[in-house]
Amino acid sequence: MNKGNGDMHWWLGLVDLLAHGGVQHSAVKLQRVHLSVAEESFRILETVPVTRPGGARVVRVWHHGISRLSYGSVAMAGAALTRITDGYLRERDDRNVNKS
């Protein structure tokens, strides 16, 4: 295998590792922490009479919806990247086995 192909294989392996272990799981964990911290703020806002009549609840619903959409999109992108690199790495490995 020449140096160029080895470098490409190394980079694909790194992307696969980061996408699978880093992006997907981190997005899910960050979402949990983000929503948990935000929930505390919204609970406080609901105790303030001026923000109580619907304002805090509406903002909470929008905030949580947008947050879930954002973190879910990042996790999905990580999953897609993992599938792409897995398929490419598997195909390269199959080609290398057939050559030998």
ChimeraX commands (.cxc) that place a marker at each C-alpha (Angstrom):
marker #1 position 0.00,0.00,0.00 radius 0.5
marker #1 position 1.44,3.38,-0.89 radius 0.5
marker #1 position 1.69,6.26,1.57 radius 0.5
marker #1 position -1.26,8.18,0.11 radius 0.5
marker #1 position -3.67,5.28,0.56 radius 0.5
marker #1 position -2.39,4.61,4.07 radius 0.5
marker #1 position -2.94,8.22,5.03 radius 0.5
marker #1 position -6.47,8.13,3.63 radius 0.5
marker #1 position -7.21,4.93,5.54 radius 0.5
marker #1 position -5.86,6.52,8.75 radius 0.5
marker #1 position -8.00,9.66,8.29 radius 0.5
marker #1 position -11.11,7.61,7.55 radius 0.5
marker #1 position -10.48,5.57,10.68 radius 0.5
marker #1 position -10.11,8.73,12.73 radius 0.5
marker #1 position -13.32,10.21,11.30 radius 0.5
marker #1 position -15.12,6.93,12.03 radius 0.5
marker #1 position -13.86,6.93,15.62 radius 0.5
marker #1 position -14.82,10.55,16.23 radius 0.5
marker #1 position -18.20,10.26,14.52 radius 0.5
marker #1 position -19.17,7.10,16.35 radius 0.5
marker #1 position -17.66,7.65,19.76 radius 0.5
marker #1 position -17.58,11.42,19.88 radius 0.5
marker #1 position -20.29,13.19,17.94 radius 0.5
marker #1 position -23.27,10.91,18.48 radius 0.5
marker #1 position -22.82,10.19,22.17 radius 0.5
marker #1 position -21.64,13.69,23.02 radius 0.5
marker #1 position -24.65,15.27,21.32 radius 0.5
marker #1 position -27.04,13.10,23.36 radius 0.5
marker #1 position -25.22,13.82,26.63 radius 0.5
marker #1 position -24.93,17.55,25.93 radius 0.5
marker #1 position -28.64,17.69,25.11 radius 0.5
marker #1 position -29.50,16.13,28.48 radius 0.5
marker #1 position -27.28,18.57,30.36 radius 0.5
marker #1 position -28.48,21.56,28.33 radius 0.5
marker #1 position -32.17,20.78,28.86 radius 0.5
marker #1 position -31.61,20.05,32.55 radius 0.5
marker #1 position -29.87,23.39,33.15 radius 0.5
marker #1 position -32.45,25.25,31.07 radius 0.5
marker #1 position -35.29,23.58,32.98 radius 0.5
marker #1 position -34.00,25.11,36.22 radius 0.5
marker #1 position -34.10,28.57,34.64 radius 0.5
marker #1 position -37.62,28.04,33.34 radius 0.5
marker #1 position -38.81,26.86,36.78 radius 0.5
marker #1 position -37.47,30.09,38.27 radius 0.5
marker #1 position -39.15,32.14,35.55 radius 0.5
marker #1 position -42.48,30.48,36.33 radius 0.5
marker #1 position -42.27,31.73,39.91 radius 0.5
marker #1 position -42.03,35.36,38.73 radius 0.5
marker #1 position -45.58,36.71,38.39 radius 0.5
marker #1 position -44.82,38.81,35.28 radius 0.5
marker #1 position -43.48,35.84,33.27 radius 0.5
marker #1 position -45.91,33.25,34.63 radius 0.5
marker #1 position -49.02,33.80,32.45 radius 0.5
marker #1 position -47.91,31.65,29.55 radius 0.5
marker #1 position -44.70,33.49,28.64 radius 0.5
marker #1 position -42.26,31.15,30.33 radius 0.5
marker #1 position -44.14,28.07,29.15 radius 0.5
marker #1 position -44.19,29.18,25.52 radius 0.5
marker #1 position -40.49,30.01,25.59 radius 0.5
marker #1 position -39.75,26.66,27.30 radius 0.5
marker #1 position -41.61,24.71,24.60 radius 0.5
marker #1 position -39.82,26.57,21.79 radius 0.5
marker #1 position -36.44,26.33,23.51 radius 0.5
marker #1 position -36.72,22.60,24.18 radius 0.5
marker #1 position -38.03,21.90,20.68 radius 0.5
marker #1 position -35.23,23.81,18.97 radius 0.5
marker #1 position -32.62,22.26,21.27 radius 0.5
marker #1 position -33.86,18.73,20.60 radius 0.5
marker #1 position -33.90,19.41,16.87 radius 0.5
marker #1 position -30.36,20.83,16.94 radius 0.5
marker #1 position -28.78,18.10,19.04 radius 0.5
marker #1 position -30.73,15.42,17.17 radius 0.5
marker #1 position -29.42,16.78,13.86 radius 0.5
marker #1 position -25.83,16.64,15.12 radius 0.5
marker #1 position -26.31,13.06,16.37 radius 0.5
marker #1 position -27.90,12.06,13.04 radius 0.5
marker #1 position -25.03,13.63,11.10 radius 0.5
marker #1 position -22.60,11.67,13.26 radius 0.5
marker #1 position -24.52,8.45,12.59 radius 0.5
marker #1 position -24.55,9.13,8.85 radius 0.5
marker #1 position -20.83,9.86,8.86 radius 0.5
marker #1 position -20.23,6.61,10.74 radius 0.5
marker #1 position -22.23,4.62,8.17 radius 0.5
marker #1 position -20.39,6.25,5.28 radius 0.5
marker #1 position -16.92,5.68,6.70 radius 0.5
marker #1 position -17.81,2.14,7.86 radius 0.5
marker #1 position -18.95,1.24,4.35 radius 0.5
marker #1 position -15.90,2.79,2.71 radius 0.5
marker #1 position -13.48,1.13,5.16 radius 0.5
marker #1 position -15.20,-2.25,4.75 radius 0.5
marker #1 position -15.03,-1.91,0.96 radius 0.5
marker #1 position -11.31,-1.04,1.09 radius 0.5
marker #1 position -10.61,-3.96,3.41 radius 0.5
marker #1 position -12.50,-6.33,1.08 radius 0.5
marker #1 position -10.51,-5.07,-1.90 radius 0.5
marker #1 position -7.22,-5.51,-0.02 radius 0.5
marker #1 position -8.15,-9.06,1.02 radius 0.5
marker #1 position -9.07,-9.97,-2.57 radius 0.5
marker #1 position -5.73,-8.60,-3.84 radius 0.5
marker #1 position -3.68,-10.81,-1.54 radius 0.5
marker link #1:1,2 radius 0.2
marker link #1:2,3 radius 0.2
marker link #1:3,4 radius 0.2
marker link #1:4,5 radius 0.2
marker link #1:5,6 radius 0.2
marker link #1:6,7 radius 0.2
marker link #1:7,8 radius 0.2
marker link #1:8,9 radius 0.2
marker link #1:9,10 radius 0.2
marker link #1:10,11 radius 0.2
marker link #1:11,12 radius 0.2
marker link #1:12,13 radius 0.2
marker link #1:13,14 radius 0.2
marker link #1:14,15 radius 0.2
marker link #1:15,16 radius 0.2
marker link #1:16,17 radius 0.2
marker link #1:17,18 radius 0.2
marker link #1:18,19 radius 0.2
marker link #1:19,20 radius 0.2
marker link #1:20,21 radius 0.2
marker link #1:21,22 radius 0.2
marker link #1:22,23 radius 0.2
marker link #1:23,24 radius 0.2
marker link #1:24,25 radius 0.2
marker link #1:25,26 radius 0.2
marker link #1:26,27 radius 0.2
marker link #1:27,28 radius 0.2
marker link #1:28,29 radius 0.2
marker link #1:29,30 radius 0.2
marker link #1:30,31 radius 0.2
marker link #1:31,32 radius 0.2
marker link #1:32,33 radius 0.2
marker link #1:33,34 radius 0.2
marker link #1:34,35 radius 0.2
marker link #1:35,36 radius 0.2
marker link #1:36,37 radius 0.2
marker link #1:37,38 radius 0.2
marker link #1:38,39 radius 0.2
marker link #1:39,40 radius 0.2
marker link #1:40,41 radius 0.2
marker link #1:41,42 radius 0.2
marker link #1:42,43 radius 0.2
marker link #1:43,44 radius 0.2
marker link #1:44,45 radius 0.2
marker link #1:45,46 radius 0.2
marker link #1:46,47 radius 0.2
marker link #1:47,48 radius 0.2
marker link #1:48,49 radius 0.2
marker link #1:49,50 radius 0.2
marker link #1:50,51 radius 0.2
marker link #1:51,52 radius 0.2
marker link #1:52,53 radius 0.2
marker link #1:53,54 radius 0.2
marker link #1:54,55 radius 0.2
marker link #1:55,56 radius 0.2
marker link #1:56,57 radius 0.2
marker link #1:57,58 radius 0.2
marker link #1:58,59 radius 0.2
marker link #1:59,60 radius 0.2
marker link #1:60,61 radius 0.2
marker link #1:61,62 radius 0.2
marker link #1:62,63 radius 0.2
marker link #1:63,64 radius 0.2
marker link #1:64,65 radius 0.2
marker link #1:65,66 radius 0.2
marker link #1:66,67 radius 0.2
marker link #1:67,68 radius 0.2
marker link #1:68,69 radius 0.2
marker link #1:69,70 radius 0.2
marker link #1:70,71 radius 0.2
marker link #1:71,72 radius 0.2
marker link #1:72,73 radius 0.2
marker link #1:73,74 radius 0.2
marker link #1:74,75 radius 0.2
marker link #1:75,76 radius 0.2
marker link #1:76,77 radius 0.2
marker link #1:77,78 radius 0.2
marker link #1:78,79 radius 0.2
marker link #1:79,80 radius 0.2
marker link #1:80,81 radius 0.2
marker link #1:81,82 radius 0.2
marker link #1:82,83 radius 0.2
marker link #1:83,84 radius 0.2
marker link #1:84,85 radius 0.2
marker link #1:85,86 radius 0.2
marker link #1:86,87 radius 0.2
marker link #1:87,88 radius 0.2
marker link #1:88,89 radius 0.2
marker link #1:89,90 radius 0.2
marker link #1:90,91 radius 0.2
marker link #1:91,92 radius 0.2
marker link #1:92,93 radius 0.2
marker link #1:93,94 radius 0.2
marker link #1:94,95 radius 0.2
marker link #1:95,96 radius 0.2
marker link #1:96,97 radius 0.2
marker link #1:97,98 radius 0.2
marker link #1:98,99 radius 0.2
marker link #1:99,100 radius 0.2
view
